[in-house]
């Protein structure tokens, strides 16, 4: 078997935080001994309650932060910092308001590639077309809807042709309809490009619909609790996959996992209150 | 006195109109807006007493202007004031942006510099003039130093708060896309600060003439404010009225230019 695309090897991340009750500094364990691997071309979704460290995990893969213990490897090489082999799509789009849609995509190419001005423009156009924004090239972010902004951000990441696309709740701020159509289009893009995708969400439906595999995380400390392979998964072209009994089965399984976790957390809190 | 009030009112009315709507006022509406002022001046010319000691009619202002121009007093004073204003503006904006950037980017720098900056900021600019004169003499350097100490604050404060408010993801995006530290500053941070720089610059321009003239009037400058005082002391009312109009026009033009620029930036930067 070849080397996995991404290896997360016994990664731990601890922050120093000031306790609200005592005012003293203490360690907060955001991630505790997390290990998993992602194959090349795989679509992995990570679902978990807020505060379970899923965004922290993504920051570690992108290289924005370094783990307290363990390491992350891409193609067998240890991640030391950000690199253009990995693209990141943020929930808040992070577009530059003074540049047009086209300008925002070109912006990524200016630093990530050594293309000339004309080639950059042509490639930026291609990728805007890929995300369905033909005709909106010269609009500024202020003149685009939330869904369109996120399309620009996706085009910007894809234009650098990264090996891995990291998405941090990218559709979290969008309305339900826009979210569904973007999910569908993301799958189409993934099928076409076969980019390895790690997608973070707190929506169970979204995780099951998109992922070939779903990693369910639990909080305090952040751990991967279970990984489920989704057999029908992102491969199927069946539009109404959400209505199948299989879909419901996996959704329920994840829901149960998350709920137990929540229950346990509530019990712990109660216990602590009695002490 | 009427003319002064009218002129100020016209200038004030013009500025907020452009700021409020983002629609720049057209030349036509601007001319129409000046009508009351024109009417007052015409009335003054027609009904005024040509030898009045305090209210000489506008035609005499024009004569006084020509005399001051021919004698070389007016060109010298005007150049001096415009240079003081321009240098004060550039240094305030550049230094204000640099300091505001540093303070906004680092809590340590903010904490280290805050007491010092608060001290300078609370110092009224007229109080700085005598000290600056002792240090630099009656030179343009002195005037510029006073200008900067008085005017740097609006830029500095706007830029510092704007730097603090740049979304974290925007900076992370720069890192993720592999921009060098210099490129991140040049292509992400600096443009993000531009609207704040423009807002500050607008305030600097509108207050810049006040401070430039103040330095002259306190007696430590050689610009148009000095000329104003000299003419007033030699009871040349026509020249005083004429200088007032010139100062008003210069201020109006500078304000219109900077608000047009500001509006453009604010429009392009809206997210």
Interface residues (C-beta under 8 A of the other chain):
Chain A: X62 X64 X81 X82 X83 X84 X86 X87 X88 X90 X92 X93 X94 X95 X96 X97 X98 X107 X108 X110 X111 X112 X140 X141 X142 X160
Chain B: X167 X169 X170 X172 X173 X175 X176 X177 X178 X179 X180 X183 X187 X188 X191 X194 X268 X269 X270 X271
